[in-house]
């Protein structure tokens, strides 16, 4: 151990510093000194206060003040350990000492101290020369003479130079960096966490960046920014990844296919997604784990599938279903719409062509090829032009037509021609009324099968059954109704009754009863409409 000696000066006061020694060890060092009073070494307990400065006089204090309580001094000699932290960066440092007689334990900062002058310079010790270690110089260059690896921020380096860091960049390589030796080593040559500016290289070997291996054979240039890794940013050469048959993973360490992206957020108009194609401030497509969305700077956009191209097949070989407007399709092709003024589906043929606008085929005898469901009042499907079918199968029960009515009516009520309002109907009144026109459809949950008369202004008009089966409000006060009985209008407005006077029923018959109604009762009777 080399001791650094400094010659003190008597101050013409009670105390002076005679001798000092410094020993570097980490950030702490041992300081030895001698106190004299009137030129005579003293013995006893003294409070000592130490501070570090950047000049022999004046200047600025560096670090904090250290106050030691009741330091033992024998024949003027004392030894203390001082630690000002990492304040020694090669700049000159000077130690200032102040002293007062010791007293009660813990009163180090209390009382009047005598500051000794001049401040003592702290010079380098031979132990610090070890920092040069296995390094040597060659002209203006410095190189490592150690046969092992070099680690910065890591105690067990596994490659010739390994740099580790956290909370920011581990290494900042600026300008053109000559790392040919590292890059031409077989296997991984250099491990860094982030490269900041120009880092071009050409090599047929490999380099380890962020713990992931790059094959640099086909890379024409590699530059990065603060957190970006840019491949071929200033060149027109190709960038090839996984040429040897491996997979590329983004967000996953176990890619299962050639390009495997995992992680992200749900696609929304304003952001999100696992993969975005296009400018987010303009038209783009965002894809998450189960959704494809076309966007235009935060607004909706049209999604084209093979626009102006060939066939588009959806689930061509699968058993799943295609839902439009529904997340739970119950048929192969399920269209659902939720407004009252627009159809659930519209199919338009714009040219005279032998090919259909839509061809839906099913090989099943029981399952439909397509199902169109509308939960509100609008039509489930609308065809503009001519609709042609081989067989039209309707699940409803009657053929009806929409008529405006001048009275308040309910499904199942009998209506007649309103002579006071041409073209309208009203509740049927009076027995054997020859102006009878039909029955309001929809009573007892039996809906109309076919509805005619969708004329402008008639959208809200009730459908009136003209043929087929319909439930009818009947009055059996005159006679009981049995299946097969002919029915006509009753005296009760909107009701039907059994025909008992057949000559009078000519032109006033509604149809035949299919269910019975006991005498003196009123209620619904299923009727096969056949106006006469």
TAKAMO-V296955 format. One line per field, one symbol per residue. phi: phi as a letter, one per 20 degrees, with the letter a starting at -180 (. if undefined). A space follows every 50 residues. Layout:
phi = ???
This chain:
phi = .edddceecfemdfcbedbccccfbmeebecdbcdccmndgdcqdcedcd bdcebfbmmcfdmeedddelffdclnebccddbenedddoffcceddcbb ffbffndgedodedeecffefdefdggfffffledcdbmeecbeefeeed dcnbecfdcgccdcabmreebcddmfdecffffeffnedbcceadedfbf bcaddccddlmdedeegdeeacccdgcedddmfcceffddcmffofdddd nbecfecgccdcnqcffcfernoebcdoffebfbddcdfbbccecblndf bedddlfmdefdddlfdedfcdddnbecfdbgccdccddedcffbcccde cfcfeffbddcceeeceffbcddcedefffbcdeoedccfcdddefdcdc cfcfcedeccgneeccfefecgnddbffcnflefefdqcffoflmeefec cdmeegndgefffdfdbnebecfccdfeafddgnffdbfdffgmddbffd dfgffgncferdfdcdbffmecrecfcefbfc
